[in-house]
Amino acid sequence: MGRIIFYEERNFQGRSYECNSDCSDIHMHLNRCNSCRVDNGCFVVYDRPSYMGNQVFLRRGEYSDFQRMGSMMGMMGMAMMDTIRSCRMVPMHRGQFRMRIYERENFTGQMHELMDDCESLQERFYMSDCQSCNVMDGHWLMFEQPNYRGRMTYVRPGEYRNLREMGMSNMTRISSIRRIMDVC
């Protein structure tokens, strides 16, 4: 079971709100959110309500100041965030990972099946972008730049006909993909 605690002020000060599941609008509980503590599990947080906008993957740990997190979290797809407005709990997944990626929207163009991480779609598949996907097993992070850098988006089992229309933090392309393993 995951658990995250959001605080109105930096450094875990001010009013707090504890959450152990998805929350589509944290501002229903707090005026703002400037820090959080992940006690258990993993979460994806968003800078807009309803799971929209820039996304950040958070593991167990303390995040004392979102306005400074860009430099701390750059390797996990951190976009600059000055607040958190919604969050999704990433469920623990044990078992195989499988997803099909497509070069174009609506599952067209080149198709490749992934069962492990891919540091660079261009180098591995000679594919410059991924615009749709079908996640059969597991939970994944898709990154704008190779080597799991830049803005990211979280995908869970399901069909994604057009990744550009998901409210995905204004990403210009998908260049690398990583499984969310048993780190949660």
N, CA, C and O atoms as a DFTB+ gen file, in Angstrom:
736 C
 N C O
     1  1       0.845      -1.182       0.000
     2  2       0.000       0.000       0.000
     3  2       0.885       1.238       0.000
     4  3       1.800       1.338       0.817
     5  1       0.636       2.165      -0.883
     6  2       1.409       3.388      -0.957
     7  2       0.884       4.445      -0.002
     8  3      -0.278       4.419       0.404
     9  1       1.759       5.370       0.347
    10  2       1.354       6.479       1.209
    11  2       2.226       7.685       0.900
    12  3       3.453       7.608       0.938
    13  1       1.569       8.807       0.592
    14  2       2.265      10.062       0.342
    15  2       1.582      11.138       1.169
    16  3       0.360      11.148       1.316
    17  1       2.394      12.048       1.709
    18  2       1.857      13.148       2.512
    19  2       2.284      14.453       1.834
    20  3       3.472      14.695       1.622
    21  1       1.306      15.277       1.501
    22  2       1.541      16.572       0.866
    23  2       1.471      17.671       1.911
    24  3       0.667      17.613       2.841
    25  1       2.338      18.689       1.745
    26  2       2.387      19.816       2.674
    27  2       2.228      21.110       1.892
    28  3       2.713      21.244       0.768
    29  1       1.528      22.069       2.520
    30  2       1.312      23.350       1.851
    31  2       2.606      24.139       1.669
    32  3       2.785      24.815       0.656
    33  1       3.487      24.057       2.625
    34  2       4.714      24.853       2.581
    35  2       5.928      23.980       2.287
    36  3       5.860      22.754       2.374
    37  1       7.027      24.618       1.941
    38  2       8.296      23.918       1.759
    39  2       8.743      23.311       3.077
    40  3       8.286      23.716       4.146
    41  1       9.644      22.330       2.994
    42  2      10.241      21.702       4.169
    43  2       9.208      21.083       5.115
    44  3       9.378      21.095       6.334
    45  1       8.131      20.541       4.528
    46  2       7.128      19.774       5.276
    47  2       6.440      20.601       6.360
    48  3       6.146      20.104       7.447
    49  1       6.193      21.846       6.048
    50  2       5.536      22.758       6.984
    51  2       4.108      23.043       6.518
    52  3       3.744      22.787       5.370
    53  1       3.325      23.572       7.427
    54  2       1.953      23.962       7.112
    55  2       0.999      22.781       7.159
    56  3       1.346      21.687       7.605
    57  1      -0.203      23.034       6.688
    58  2      -1.206      21.971       6.694
    59  2      -0.747      20.827       5.803
    60  3       0.031      21.024       4.870
    61  1      -1.247      19.606       6.108
    62  2      -0.854      18.436       5.328
    63  2      -2.077      17.637       4.915
    64  3      -3.158      17.768       5.490
    65  1      -1.877      16.811       3.909
    66  2      -2.919      15.907       3.420
    67  2      -2.264      14.574       3.098
    68  3      -1.322      14.513       2.308
    69  1      -2.761      13.513       3.707
    70  2      -2.221      12.169       3.499
    71  2      -3.067      11.445       2.464
    72  3      -4.296      11.518       2.475
    73  1      -2.376      10.739       1.564
    74  2      -3.060      10.087       0.451
    75  2      -2.472       8.690       0.247
    76  3      -1.256       8.516       0.325
    77  1      -3.323       7.695      -0.013
    78  2      -2.825       6.350      -0.308
    79  2      -3.460       5.769      -1.559
    80  3      -3.512       4.553      -1.739
    81  1      -3.948       6.666      -2.428
    82  2      -4.518       6.252      -3.715
    83  2      -4.448       7.435      -4.674
    84  3      -3.808       8.439      -4.365
    85  1      -5.088       7.335      -5.816
    86  2      -5.115       8.433      -6.772
    87  2      -5.888       9.617      -6.191
    88  3      -6.837       9.438      -5.427
    89  1      -5.476      10.811      -6.559
    90  2      -6.173      12.032      -6.147
    91  2      -6.182      12.981      -7.339
    92  3      -5.126      13.441      -7.774
    93  1      -7.363      13.276      -7.868
    94  2      -7.461      14.083      -9.090
    95  2      -7.299      15.578      -8.847
    96  3      -7.008      16.316      -9.789
    97  1      -7.477      16.049      -7.613
    98  2      -7.279      17.476      -7.328
    99  2      -6.885      17.667      -5.858
   100  3      -7.742      17.709      -4.976
   101  1      -5.609      17.780      -5.619
   102  2      -5.094      17.944      -4.263
   103  2      -5.560      19.261      -3.657
   104  3      -5.647      19.389      -2.435
   105  1      -5.860      20.242      -4.506
   106  2      -6.282      21.547      -4.002
   107  2      -7.675      21.510      -3.384
   108  3      -8.128      22.514      -2.834
   109  1      -8.353      20.385      -3.464
   110  2      -9.601      20.218      -2.715
   111  2      -9.289      20.047      -1.227
   112  3     -10.157      20.251      -0.379
   113  1      -8.050      19.672      -0.917
   114  2      -7.646      19.407       0.458
   115  2      -6.658      20.437       1.007
   116  3      -6.621      20.683       2.212
   117  1      -5.863      21.034       0.128
   118  2      -4.858      22.025       0.519
   119  2      -4.927      23.220      -0.427
   120  3      -5.341      23.079      -1.578
   121  1      -4.522      24.397       0.054
   122  2      -4.500      25.591      -0.793
   123  2      -3.417      25.511      -1.861
   124  3      -3.583      26.012      -2.973
   125  1      -2.311      24.876      -1.507
   126  2      -1.188      24.691      -2.424
   127  2      -0.375      23.502      -1.924
   128  3      -0.627      22.998      -0.830
   129  1       0.578      23.060      -2.697
   130  2       1.432      21.951      -2.282
   131  2       2.857      22.263      -2.723
   132  3       3.145      22.336      -3.918
   133  1       3.744      22.447      -1.748
   134  2       5.126      22.804      -2.060
   135  2       6.154      21.780      -1.599
   136  3       7.342      21.933      -1.884
   137  1       5.721      20.736      -0.892
   138  2       6.637      19.663      -0.503
   139  2       5.819      18.406      -0.225
   140  3       4.606      18.474      -0.023
   141  1       6.498      17.257      -0.218
   142  2       5.808      16.004       0.099
   143  2       6.806      14.975       0.601
   144  3       8.018      15.106       0.427
   145  1       6.257      13.955       1.226
   146  2       7.049      12.837       1.744
   147  2       6.364      11.558       1.271
   148  3       5.181      11.349       1.542
   149  1       7.105      10.700       0.565
   150  2       6.585       9.407       0.151
   151  2       7.065       8.399       1.180
   152  3       8.251       8.076       1.238
   153  1       6.141       7.906       1.991
   154  2       6.490       6.948       3.047
   155  2       6.537       5.523       2.516
   156  3       7.322       4.703       2.994
   157  1       5.713       5.232       1.546
   158  2       5.618       3.876       1.033
   159  2       5.137       3.914      -0.410
   160  3       4.254       4.702      -0.747
   161  1       5.709       3.068      -1.266
   162  2       5.258       2.966      -2.642
   163  2       5.868       3.999      -3.568
   164  3       6.842       4.671      -3.231
   165  1       5.266       4.107      -4.750
   166  2       5.680       5.073      -5.770
   167  2       4.451       5.813      -6.277
   168  3       3.343       5.277      -6.298
   169  1       4.675       7.049      -6.682
   170  2       3.592       7.891      -7.180
   171  2       4.084       8.672      -8.392
   172  3       5.279       8.928      -8.539
   173  1       3.146       9.047      -9.257
   174  2       3.408      10.015     -10.307
   175  2       2.588      11.237      -9.927
   176  3       1.380      11.141      -9.712
   177  1       3.256      12.397      -9.844
   178  2       2.563      13.637      -9.509
   179  2       2.506      14.525     -10.747
   180  3       3.376      14.460     -11.616
   181  1       1.468      15.353     -10.813
   182  2       1.175      16.197     -11.967
   183  2       1.016      17.636     -11.511
   184  3       0.571      17.892     -10.392
   185  1       1.379      18.578     -12.378
   186  2       1.257      19.982     -11.996
   187  2      -0.089      20.588     -12.369
   188  3      -0.288      21.790     -12.193
   189  1      -1.021      19.780     -12.884
   190  2      -2.383      20.236     -13.168
   191  2      -3.374      19.207     -12.616
   192  3      -3.012      18.045     -12.427
   193  1      -4.596      19.612     -12.361
   194  2      -5.596      18.651     -11.869
   195  2      -5.923      17.594     -12.930
   196  3      -5.589      17.747     -14.105
   197  1      -6.576      16.535     -12.492
   198  2      -7.058      15.467     -13.375
   199  2      -5.938      14.787     -14.143
   200  3      -6.124      14.383     -15.291
   201  1      -4.776      14.660     -13.515
   202  2      -3.651      13.904     -14.071
   203  2      -3.176      14.478     -15.406
   204  3      -2.914      13.736     -16.353
   205  1      -3.070      15.777     -15.468
   206  2      -2.645      16.470     -16.682
   207  2      -1.378      17.273     -16.384
   208  3      -1.037      17.535     -15.231
   209  1      -0.693      17.655     -17.469
   210  2       0.465      18.527     -17.358
   211  2       1.766      17.782     -17.138
   212  3       1.862      16.583     -17.399
   213  1       2.765      18.501     -16.655
   214  2       4.076      17.920     -16.381
   215  2       3.950      16.850     -15.309
   216  3       3.155      16.972     -14.377
   217  1       4.751      15.795     -15.459
   218  2       4.688      14.654     -14.555
   219  2       6.059      14.381     -13.965
   220  3       7.091      14.620     -14.592
   221  1       6.040      13.867     -12.727
   222  2       7.271      13.478     -12.049
   223  2       7.016      12.165     -11.334
   224  3       5.987      12.002     -10.678
   225  1       7.939      11.233     -11.455
   226  2       7.874       9.953     -10.779
   227  2       8.592      10.081      -9.436
   228  3       9.757      10.473      -9.387
   229  1       7.896       9.749      -8.351
   230  2       8.476       9.861      -7.008
   231  2       8.520       8.499      -6.328
   232  3       7.515       7.791      -6.263
   233  1       9.693       8.145      -5.823
   234  2       9.882       6.948      -5.006
   235  2       9.857       7.350      -3.538
   236  3       9.715       8.523      -3.193
   237  1       9.998       6.350      -2.695
   238  2      10.064       6.605      -1.261
   239  2      11.167       7.628      -0.989
   240  3      12.296       7.476      -1.454
   241  1      10.830       8.660      -0.238
   242  2      11.795       9.699       0.079
   243  2      11.126      11.003       0.443
   244  3       9.901      11.090       0.518
   245  1      11.947      12.022       0.668
   246  2      11.470      13.344       1.050
   247  2      11.772      14.338      -0.058
   248  3      12.873      14.363      -0.608
   249  1      10.788      15.147      -0.373
   250  2      10.890      16.146      -1.436
   251  2      10.492      17.482      -0.819
   252  3       9.313      17.834      -0.780
   253  1      11.487      18.219      -0.339
   254  2      11.243      19.376       0.516
   255  2      10.883      20.665      -0.218
   256  3      10.372      21.598       0.403
   257  1      11.138      20.740      -1.530
   258  2      10.913      22.009      -2.230
   259  2      10.738      21.737      -3.721
   260  3      11.715      21.460      -4.418
   261  1       9.516      21.814      -4.210
   262  2       9.272      21.519      -5.617
   263  2       9.904      22.535      -6.558
   264  3      10.212      22.202      -7.702
   265  1      10.100      23.759      -6.102
   266  2      10.685      24.763      -6.983
   267  2      12.165      24.490      -7.238
   268  3      12.729      25.027      -8.192
   269  1      12.804      23.668      -6.407
   270  2      14.209      23.313      -6.624
   271  2      14.389      21.889      -7.123
   272  3      15.514      21.457      -7.376
   273  1      13.300      21.161      -7.265
   274  2      13.417      19.747      -7.602
   275  2      13.962      19.484      -8.999
   276  3      14.491      18.399      -9.244
   277  1      13.856      20.415      -9.907
   278  2      14.333      20.195     -11.271
   279  2      15.761      19.692     -11.323
   280  3      16.063      18.753     -12.060
   281  1      16.629      20.295     -10.560
   282  2      18.025      19.860     -10.574
   283  2      18.221      18.557      -9.808
   284  3      19.102      17.771     -10.156
   285  1      17.424      18.313      -8.778
   286  2      17.567      17.094      -7.982
   287  2      17.098      15.864      -8.743
   288  3      17.669      14.785      -8.581
   289  1      16.066      16.006      -9.571
   290  2      15.410      14.845     -10.154
   291  2      15.584      14.754     -11.663
   292  3      14.869      13.978     -12.298
   293  1      16.487      15.498     -12.261
   294  2      16.615      15.539     -13.705
   295  2      16.665      14.186     -14.380
   296  3      16.146      14.044     -15.487
   297  1      17.263      13.196     -13.765
   298  2      17.400      11.909     -14.422
   299  2      16.102      11.119     -14.493
   300  3      16.036      10.155     -15.256
   301  1      15.077      11.473     -13.746
   302  2      13.818      10.741     -13.795
   303  2      12.718      11.555     -14.462
   304  3      11.550      11.426     -14.094
   305  1      13.064      12.378     -15.421
   306  2      12.050      13.048     -16.205
   307  2      11.465      14.270     -15.539
   308  3      10.314      14.624     -15.796
   309  1      12.224      14.911     -14.699
   310  2      11.700      16.045     -13.968
   311  2      11.535      17.248     -14.869
   312  3      12.493      17.711     -15.489
   313  1      10.334      17.744     -14.938
   314  2      10.080      19.037     -15.546
   315  2       9.978      20.013     -14.380
   316  3       9.653      19.607     -13.264
   317  1      10.246      21.260     -14.615
   318  2      10.151      22.217     -13.523
   319  2       8.699      22.271     -13.048
   320  3       7.780      22.471     -13.842
   321  1       8.511      22.093     -11.761
   322  2       7.183      22.145     -11.155
   323  2       7.253      23.110      -9.991
   324  3       8.219      23.095      -9.227
   325  1       6.246      23.943      -9.848
   326  2       6.217      24.789      -8.674
   327  2       5.107      24.370      -7.724
   328  3       4.967      24.945      -6.644
   329  1       4.322      23.381      -8.110
   330  2       3.295      22.845      -7.238
   331  2       2.819      21.504      -7.774
   332  3       3.104      21.139      -8.915
   333  1       2.102      20.787      -6.951
   334  2       1.488      19.524      -7.369
   335  2      -0.011      19.701      -7.274
   336  3      -0.518      20.215      -6.277
   337  1      -0.724      19.279      -8.308
   338  2      -2.183      19.415      -8.310
   339  2      -2.911      18.081      -8.299
   340  3      -4.067      18.028      -7.880
   341  1      -2.265      16.984      -8.752
   342  2      -2.904      15.657      -8.722
   343  2      -1.820      14.592      -8.650
   344  3      -0.649      14.857      -8.922
   345  1      -2.235      13.368      -8.273
   346  2      -1.252      12.280      -8.172
   347  2      -1.923      10.944      -8.466
   348  3      -3.122      10.764      -8.253
   349  1      -1.113      10.014      -8.963
   350  2      -1.531       8.628      -9.166
   351  2      -0.573       7.727      -8.408
   352  3       0.642       7.918      -8.444
   353  1      -1.138       6.740      -7.719
   354  2      -0.305       5.732      -7.082
   355  2       0.056       4.703      -8.147
   356  3      -0.808       4.265      -8.908
   357  1       1.324       4.319      -8.204
   358  2       1.778       3.293      -9.138
   359  2       1.709       1.959      -8.404
   360  3       2.449       1.749      -7.443
   361  1       0.834       1.053      -8.839
   362  2       0.730      -0.224      -8.131
   363  2       1.975      -1.074      -8.320
   364  3       2.660      -0.985      -9.339
   365  1       2.250      -1.892      -7.330
   366  2       3.362      -2.842      -7.408
   367  2       3.049      -3.841      -8.512
   368  3       1.932      -4.351      -8.594
   369  1       4.022      -4.118      -9.353
   370  2       3.829      -5.093     -10.430
   371  2       4.950      -6.108     -10.366
   372  3       6.129      -5.758     -10.434
   373  1       4.577      -7.353     -10.237
   374  2       5.538      -8.454     -10.300
   375  2       5.089      -9.328     -11.445
   376  3       3.927      -9.728     -11.515
   377  1       5.990      -9.618     -12.323
   378  2       5.641     -10.412     -13.493
   379  2       6.285      -9.817     -14.719
   380  3       7.191      -8.989     -14.625
   381  1       5.815     -10.242     -15.859
   382  2       6.442      -9.782     -17.094
   383  2       5.965      -8.382     -17.463
   384  3       4.928      -7.906     -17.001
   385  1       6.757      -7.751     -18.308
   386  2       6.455      -6.437     -18.847
   387  2       6.332      -6.594     -20.358
   388  3       7.183      -7.216     -20.993
   389  1       5.277      -6.033     -20.928
   390  2       5.092      -6.121     -22.384
   391  2       4.334      -4.909     -22.881
   392  3       3.296      -4.532     -22.336
   393  1       4.869      -4.312     -23.918
   394  2       4.170      -3.205     -24.559
   395  2       4.548      -3.169     -26.029
   396  3       5.673      -3.505     -26.398
   397  1       3.609      -2.760     -26.863
   398  2       3.863      -2.531     -28.286
   399  2       3.879      -1.033     -28.517
   400  3       2.977      -0.312     -28.091
   401  1       4.919      -0.577     -29.199
   402  2       5.033       0.839     -29.529
   403  2       4.888       1.001     -31.030
   404  3       5.309       0.144     -31.807
   405  1       4.286       2.111     -31.425
   406  2       4.026       2.387     -32.833
   407  2       4.585       3.755     -33.190
   408  3       4.538       4.700     -32.403
   409  1       5.101       3.826     -34.371
   410  2       5.720       5.055     -34.857
   411  2       4.710       6.190     -35.009
   412  3       5.042       7.350     -34.768
   413  1       3.491       5.867     -35.401
   414  2       2.462       6.874     -35.659
   415  2       1.234       6.640     -34.771
   416  3       1.089       5.588     -34.147
   417  1       0.373       7.627     -34.731
   418  2      -0.857       7.494     -33.947
   419  2      -1.759       6.403     -34.531
   420  3      -1.571       5.970     -35.667
   421  1      -2.733       5.969     -33.739
   422  2      -3.697       4.930     -34.116
   423  2      -3.044       3.607     -34.494
   424  3      -3.543       2.887     -35.358
   425  1      -1.928       3.290     -33.845
   426  2      -1.248       2.006     -34.012
   427  2      -0.833       1.748     -35.461
   428  3      -1.026       0.652     -35.987
   429  1      -0.264       2.769     -36.096
   430  2       0.211       2.623     -37.478
   431  2       1.710       2.916     -37.541
   432  3       2.308       3.365     -36.563
   433  1       2.297       2.658     -38.689
   434  2       3.730       2.837     -38.873
   435  2       4.483       1.649     -38.296
   436  3       3.901       0.607     -37.998
   437  1       5.784       1.828     -38.146
   438  2       6.622       0.781     -37.551
   439  2       6.069       0.347     -36.203
   440  3       5.593       1.178     -35.429
   441  1       6.129      -0.958     -35.916
   442  2       5.697      -1.474     -34.622
   443  2       6.813      -2.332     -34.049
   444  3       7.453      -3.104     -34.762
   445  1       7.035      -2.182     -32.739
   446  2       8.023      -3.006     -32.040
   447  2       7.444      -3.397     -30.692
   448  3       6.679      -2.645     -30.089
   449  1       7.817      -4.577     -30.227
   450  2       7.378      -5.028     -28.916
   451  2       8.533      -4.913     -27.935
   452  3       9.654      -5.334     -28.221
   453  1       8.243      -4.337     -26.778
   454  2       9.248      -4.178     -25.717
   455  2       8.891      -5.058     -24.530
   456  3       7.727      -5.179     -24.146
   457  1       9.920      -5.667     -23.961
   458  2       9.750      -6.409     -22.717
   459  2      10.777      -5.935     -21.680
   460  3      10.797      -6.409     -20.545
   461  1      11.623      -4.995     -22.093
   462  2      12.630      -4.445     -21.195
   463  2      12.827      -2.969     -21.521
   464  3      12.175      -2.438     -22.420
   465  1      13.716      -2.311     -20.799
   466  2      13.976      -0.889     -20.992
   467  2      14.597      -0.632     -22.356
   468  3      15.239      -1.505     -22.939
   469  1      14.395       0.575     -22.850
   470  2      14.984       0.986     -24.127
   471  2      15.555       2.394     -23.964
   472  3      14.808       3.367     -23.867
   473  1      16.899       2.495     -23.934
   474  2      17.566       3.784     -23.726
   475  2      17.391       4.740     -24.893
   476  3      17.389       5.956     -24.706
   477  1      17.241       4.193     -26.108
   478  2      17.094       5.044     -27.285
   479  2      16.315       4.304     -28.370
   480  3      16.789       3.307     -28.914
   481  1      15.134       4.793     -28.675
   482  2      14.342       4.195     -29.758
   483  2      15.080       4.326     -31.082
   484  3      15.023       3.425     -31.920
   485  1      15.771       5.444     -31.274
   486  2      16.486       5.685     -32.523
   487  2      17.598       4.654     -32.716
   488  3      17.717       4.072     -33.794
   489  1      18.402       4.427     -31.697
   490  2      19.525       3.490     -31.833
   491  2      19.071       2.037     -31.907
   492  3      19.635       1.249     -32.666
   493  1      18.064       1.681     -31.130
   494  2      17.643       0.278     -31.083
   495  2      16.754      -0.135     -32.244
   496  3      16.901      -1.233     -32.782
   497  1      15.827       0.744     -32.635
   498  2      14.847       0.377     -33.666
   499  2      14.893       1.274     -34.899
   500  3      14.101       1.079     -35.821
   501  1      15.798       2.252     -34.942
   502  2      15.834       3.244     -36.021
   503  2      14.476       3.930     -36.138
   504  3      13.978       4.183     -37.235
   505  1      13.901       4.220     -34.992
   506  2      12.572       4.822     -34.887
   507  2      12.744       6.169     -34.200
   508  3      13.229       6.226     -33.069
   509  1      12.359       7.243     -34.856
   510  2      12.610       8.569     -34.303
   511  2      11.564       9.014     -33.290
   512  3      11.785       9.994     -32.579
   513  1      10.443       8.327     -33.204
   514  2       9.388       8.737     -32.293
   515  2       8.424       7.584     -32.059
   516  3       8.407       6.609     -32.810
   517  1       7.635       7.708     -31.022
   518  2       6.564       6.765     -30.704
   519  2       5.326       7.616     -30.454
   520  3       5.320       8.441     -29.540
   521  1       4.282       7.430     -31.249
   522  2       3.089       8.261     -31.104
   523  2       1.874       7.511     -30.577
   524  3       0.864       8.132     -30.246
   525  1       1.954       6.178     -30.494
   526  2       0.879       5.398     -29.889
   527  2       1.477       4.120     -29.313
   528  3       2.568       3.702     -29.698
   529  1       0.747       3.509     -28.387
   530  2       1.252       2.276     -27.783
   531  2       0.108       1.472     -27.177
   532  3      -0.976       1.988     -26.905
   533  1       0.392       0.199     -26.978
   534  2      -0.525      -0.708     -26.298
   535  2       0.267      -1.375     -25.181
   536  3       1.166      -2.176     -25.437
   537  1      -0.070      -1.039     -23.950
   538  2       0.613      -1.611     -22.794
   539  2      -0.170      -2.852     -22.372
   540  3      -1.295      -2.754     -21.884
   541  1       0.440      -4.016     -22.565
   542  2      -0.214      -5.263     -22.192
   543  2       0.072      -5.646     -20.735
   544  3      -0.828      -6.089     -20.022
   545  1       1.318      -5.476     -20.294
   546  2       1.696      -5.861     -18.933
   547  2       2.669      -4.854     -18.351
   548  3       3.583      -4.393     -19.035
   549  1       2.470      -4.514     -17.091
   550  2       3.402      -3.659     -16.382
   551  2       3.077      -2.184     -16.487
   552  3       2.134      -1.776     -17.165
   553  1       3.882      -1.399     -15.798
   554  2       3.756       0.057     -15.766
   555  2       5.068       0.625     -16.272
   556  3       6.138       0.120     -15.931
   557  1       4.994       1.689     -17.096
   558  2       6.154       2.192     -17.824
   559  2       6.236       3.714     -17.730
   560  3       5.234       4.397     -17.517
   561  1       7.453       4.225     -17.895
   562  2       7.702       5.655     -18.046
   563  2       8.280       5.884     -19.428
   564  3       9.214       5.198     -19.844
   565  1       7.715       6.859     -20.140
   566  2       8.186       7.205     -21.486
   567  2       8.816       8.592     -21.402
   568  3       8.216       9.519     -20.858
   569  1      10.035       8.733     -21.946
   570  2      10.804       9.968     -21.815
   571  2      10.990      10.660     -23.155
   572  3      11.043      10.022     -24.207
   573  1      11.086      11.966     -23.089
   574  2      11.252      12.802     -24.270
   575  2      12.641      12.670     -24.891
   576  3      12.784      12.815     -26.105
   577  1      13.656      12.401     -24.091
   578  2      15.025      12.331     -24.578
   579  2      15.613      10.944     -24.337
   580  3      15.138      10.217     -23.465
   581  1      16.635      10.571     -25.095
   582  2      17.310       9.290     -24.849
   583  2      17.883       9.223     -23.434
   584  3      18.052      10.247     -22.771
   585  1      18.179       8.007     -22.983
   586  2      18.779       7.768     -21.669
   587  2      17.897       8.234     -20.516
   588  3      18.396       8.641     -19.467
   589  1      16.579       8.170     -20.720
   590  2      15.595       8.447     -19.669
   591  2      15.727       9.862     -19.118
   592  3      15.747      10.064     -17.904
   593  1      15.815      10.815     -19.996
   594  2      15.961      12.219     -19.620
   595  2      14.804      13.037     -20.186
   596  3      14.068      12.591     -21.065
   597  1      14.672      14.237     -19.656
   598  2      13.658      15.160     -20.138
   599  2      12.299      14.875     -19.531
   600  3      12.171      14.098     -18.585
   601  1      11.290      15.517     -20.093
   602  2       9.934      15.312     -19.594
   603  2       9.517      13.866     -19.789
   604  3      10.026      13.177     -20.673
   605  1       8.585      13.406     -18.954
   606  2       8.166      12.012     -19.025
   607  2       6.656      11.896     -18.912
   608  3       5.962      12.828     -18.506
   609  1       6.174      10.715     -19.286
   610  2       4.771      10.386     -19.065
   611  2       4.670       8.954     -18.578
   612  3       5.456       8.090     -18.964
   613  1       3.703       8.725     -17.737
   614  2       3.449       7.414     -17.135
   615  2       2.338       6.723     -17.921
   616  3       1.295       7.320     -18.187
   617  1       2.564       5.465     -18.291
   618  2       1.520       4.671     -18.947
   619  2       1.343       3.359     -18.197
   620  3       2.314       2.730     -17.777
   621  1       0.107       2.965     -18.040
   622  2      -0.243       1.713     -17.376
   623  2      -0.998       0.855     -18.376
   624  3      -1.270       1.330     -19.479
   625  1      -1.352      -0.382     -18.054
   626  2      -2.002      -1.232     -19.049
   627  2      -3.210      -0.558     -19.708
   628  3      -4.090      -0.007     -19.047
   629  1      -3.208      -0.630     -21.028
   630  2      -4.275      -0.018     -21.822
   631  2      -3.766       0.392     -23.186
   632  3      -2.579       0.264     -23.490
   633  1      -4.682       0.887     -24.006
   634  2      -4.349       1.358     -25.353
   635  2      -4.269       2.877     -25.358
   636  3      -5.119       3.560     -24.787
   637  1      -3.236       3.392     -26.009
   638  2      -3.002       4.832     -26.118
   639  2      -2.885       5.158     -27.599
   640  3      -1.806       5.048     -28.180
   641  1      -3.989       5.558     -28.207
   642  2      -4.049       5.801     -29.650
   643  2      -3.271       7.035     -30.091
   644  3      -2.768       7.085     -31.213
   645  1      -3.171       8.027     -29.217
   646  2      -2.455       9.251     -29.567
   647  2      -1.825       9.824     -28.293
   648  3      -2.501      10.472     -27.493
   649  1      -0.534       9.580     -28.118
   650  2       0.153      10.034     -26.915
   651  2       0.196      11.552     -26.816
   652  3       0.325      12.080     -25.712
   653  1       0.093      12.267     -27.923
   654  2       0.140      13.732     -27.906
   655  2      -1.127      14.341     -27.315
   656  3      -1.099      15.477     -26.841
   657  1      -2.232      13.607     -27.335
   658  2      -3.501      14.156     -26.859
   659  2      -3.836      13.723     -25.432
   660  3      -4.977      13.871     -24.994
   661  1      -2.874      13.202     -24.719
   662  2      -3.113      12.724     -23.359
   663  2      -2.856      13.796     -22.304
   664  3      -2.917      13.492     -21.113
   665  1      -2.577      15.016     -22.688
   666  2      -2.205      16.026     -21.705
   667  2      -0.831      15.749     -21.135
   668  3      -0.579      15.981     -19.953
   669  1       0.069      15.245     -21.990
   670  2       1.375      14.739     -21.576
   671  2       2.452      15.806     -21.476
   672  3       3.475      15.690     -22.151
   673  1       2.276      16.797     -20.699
   674  2       3.354      17.742     -20.389
   675  2       4.031      18.346     -21.627
   676  3       5.228      18.630     -21.594
   677  1       3.292      18.541     -22.695
   678  2       3.826      19.186     -23.898
   679  2       5.064      18.502     -24.463
   680  3       5.951      19.168     -24.997
   681  1       5.131      17.209     -24.352
   682  2       6.283      16.468     -24.881
   683  2       6.285      16.557     -26.397
   684  3       5.233      16.491     -27.033
   685  1       7.456      16.706     -26.964
   686  2       7.553      16.797     -28.410
   687  2       7.770      15.444     -29.055
   688  3       7.448      15.263     -30.229
   689  1       8.310      14.487     -28.308
   690  2       8.560      13.150     -28.846
   691  2       8.826      12.178     -27.719
   692  3       9.065      12.577     -26.579
   693  1       8.782      10.893     -28.050
   694  2       9.172       9.846     -27.111
   695  2      10.479       9.266     -27.631
   696  3      10.541       8.813     -28.774
   697  1      11.523       9.273     -26.811
   698  2      12.831       8.797     -27.253
   699  2      13.370       7.628     -26.447
   700  3      14.244       6.906     -26.927
   701  1      12.870       7.423     -25.227
   702  2      13.318       6.287     -24.415
   703  2      12.179       5.837     -23.510
   704  3      11.276       6.611     -23.192
   705  1      12.237       4.560     -23.098
   706  2      11.154       3.960     -22.320
   707  2      11.754       3.086     -21.223
   708  3      12.695       2.332     -21.469
   709  1      11.212       3.189     -20.021
   710  2      11.728       2.423     -18.881
   711  2      10.578       1.763     -18.115
   712  3       9.522       2.360     -17.907
   713  1      10.816       0.514     -17.703
   714  2       9.844      -0.195     -16.874
   715  2       9.894       0.350     -15.446
   716  3      10.952       0.760     -14.969
   717  1       8.761       0.351     -14.778
   718  2       8.749       0.653     -13.351
   719  2       8.817      -0.691     -12.649
   720  3       7.831      -1.424     -12.573
   721  1       9.987      -0.994     -12.145
   722  2      10.257      -2.300     -11.558
   723  2       9.837      -2.336     -10.089
   724  3       9.112      -1.455      -9.628
   725  1      10.273      -3.315      -9.384
   726  2       9.888      -3.546      -7.999
   727  2      10.542      -2.578      -7.031
   728  3      10.882      -2.962      -5.912
   729  1      10.725      -1.331      -7.442
   730  2      11.344      -0.347      -6.575
   731  2      10.308       0.335      -5.683
   732  3      10.666       1.075      -4.766
   733  1       9.053       0.091      -5.946
   734  2       8.000       0.797      -5.221
   735  2       7.725       0.123      -3.927
   736  3       6.865       0.571      -3.168
